Amino acid sequence: MRIVDIRETVVPIKSDIRNAYVDFSQMTVSVLALVTDASRDGKPVVGYGFNSNGRYAPSGLLRDRFLPRLRAASPESLLDETGDNLDPHRIWAIVMRNEKPGGHGERSVAVGVLDMAVWDAVAKIAGMPLYRLLANRYRGGRFESKVFVYAAGGYYYPNKNLSALQDEMRGYLALGYSVVKMKIGGAPLSEDLRRIEAVLKILKTPDQLAVDANGRFELDTASVYARALAPYRLRWYEEPGDPLDYELQAKLADHYSGPMATGENLFSLQDARNLIRYAGLRPDRDVLQFDCALSYGLVEYLRILEMLKDYGWSPARCIPHGGHQMSLNLAAGLGLGGNESYPGVFQPFGGFADGIPVENSYVRLPDIPGIGFEAKNELHHLMQALAAQ
C-alpha cells in the first residue's frame, strides 16, 4: 500500500460579498488529490482535500515544503501497524518535520488540506464513511445519525437593502434551516440594528439568529455592540474582536451575558488552549468554532478535543466553521454540537451531499466510504478532473 501521486491545483471561489473585514472577490482554494495504489471497484483509491473559505490557497507551502517531505518518506513509514492502510498521525509527523514551534499562520492551512485528503483515503480504504471510522476509533462506535447545521449568510452585498436581506433569510428557512447567521460590523451600529430587526421580523424566536462581527471591533466598540445586542437574546454574538485578543473576549463577558462564539481563526492546539485559559469563555453557553481544515487537520483537532476535555468542556460546545463535509463527518463521528453551512455561496465547496435535505436545521450524511465528496456531484466532478490529470 503506497501513495503513487499527489496533485494540487488552485480554484477560485470569488464572490461579490464582504463581511466586516474582507471581501471575497479574490478568494481561492487549494484542492489536492492523493492517489494510492489501493483499489475499490477496480479503480485506484483517491483521497481529496481542500481548505475552508476565508484563507487563500496555500499552494506555495504545499509545493515547497509539505508535499516534498511526504514524497521523500519511505512508503512503509506512512502506514499503520497493519500495513494495510495509511496512518494519518504518522504522516502528520513526517510533513511537520523541521517546523519550528509557533508561527502557525498559513502553514496550518496547507497541512489541513493534506490531512483532509489523507483521512478521505483512509476511510475509503477501510470501506466506510469517515464518521463511522471516527466513531469506531474514538467513541466506542457511537455516531450521530443527523447533525445540527445553521445557514451562514447575511453578508454585505452591493446595494442590498433590508428587503433583500429578508428574502435571503426566507430562502434559508425554505431550504429547511431554522437557525441563520448574519454579518455585523461592516456598517454603523444603527444600520446593523435595523438589519438585525428586519431579520428578526421573519423569525419565530430571536434565538434563531446569530450575528458575526468577524473580529472587527476594539473593546469599546465590542462593548457598545454587546449592550445593544443583549436585549434581543440572540443565538450568539460571534468573534467581536481580534481572535488572539483573549483579554478583550474576557472583558466582554462583563457586558454580555448571552452566548458568544469564537475560534475559527485559531489554528493550533496551543492557541486553542490559550483561548480556553485566558478568554473567559463559559462552557455552559459559549461556542467554539475551530475548523480542522484550517488548523493542521483532524490530527490536531483530536488533540484540541482532548485539551477541551481536560478543561471541562464538552465536544457538544464545538460547532466548526467552514460549512464543509469534513467538519460534518467530525460532528457526526465525534459528537460535536453541529456544523456551519453556506447555502449558495463558496460553491462547490460549501454544502453537503446532493439529495439529502436539511430538516429543521438537521442533516444526515451519505453512507458511502470516505468523506462523501462523491455524493456532491459538482465538487466531485472538479476533484475527479484533478485526479485524472
Beta strands, then each sheet from edge to edge (+ up, - down):
strand 1: 3-12
strand 2: 28-40
strand 3: 43-50
strand 4: 147-152
strand 5: 180-183
strand 6: 209-212
strand 7: 237-238
strand 8: 260-262
strand 9: 287-288
strand 10: 339-341
strand 11: 362-363
sheet 1: 1+ 2- 3+
sheet 2: 9+ 8+ 7+ 6+ 5+ 4+ 10+
sheet 3: 9+ 8+ 7+ 6+ 5+ 4+ 11-
end
